[in-house]
Amino acid sequence: MIPTITLIVMMAGLANLKNMDNKVSSFARCFYWLFYSLTIVPL
């Protein structure tokens, strides 16, 4: 279940980063990588 959620968040995050402004995308990228690391490391 967690890998599926991670994959969905990854796809949505990559899709959103292309459409956002520079400031918002940089913030979203940092938040995305933080969430990504917290999700993958325990596994």
C-alpha positions as CSV (number, residue, x, y, z in Angstrom):
1,M,0.0,0.0,0.0
2,I,2.8,2.5,0.9
3,P,4.7,1.9,-2.4
4,T,1.5,2.6,-4.3
5,I,0.9,5.9,-2.4
6,T,4.5,6.9,-2.9
7,L,4.2,6.2,-6.6
8,I,1.1,8.3,-6.9
9,V,2.6,11.2,-4.9
10,M,5.7,10.9,-7.1
11,M,3.8,11.2,-10.4
12,A,1.6,14.0,-9.1
13,G,4.6,15.8,-7.7
14,L,6.5,15.6,-11.0
15,A,3.4,16.7,-12.9
16,N,2.9,19.7,-10.6
17,L,6.5,20.8,-10.6
18,K,6.4,21.4,-14.4
19,N,3.3,23.8,-14.0
20,M,4.3,25.8,-11.0
21,D,6.2,29.0,-10.6
22,N,9.8,29.0,-9.6
23,K,9.3,29.9,-6.0
24,V,6.4,27.5,-5.5
25,S,8.1,24.7,-7.4
26,S,11.3,25.0,-5.3
27,F,9.2,24.8,-2.1
28,A,7.2,21.9,-3.5
29,R,10.4,20.1,-4.5
30,C,11.9,20.4,-1.0
31,F,8.7,19.2,0.6
32,Y,8.4,16.4,-2.0
33,W,11.9,15.1,-1.4
34,L,11.4,15.3,2.4
35,F,8.2,13.3,2.1
36,Y,9.9,10.9,-0.3
37,S,12.9,10.3,2.0
38,L,10.6,9.8,5.0
39,T,8.6,7.3,3.1
40,I,11.4,5.2,1.5
41,V,13.9,5.1,4.4
42,P,11.7,3.2,6.8
43,L,11.1,0.6,4.1
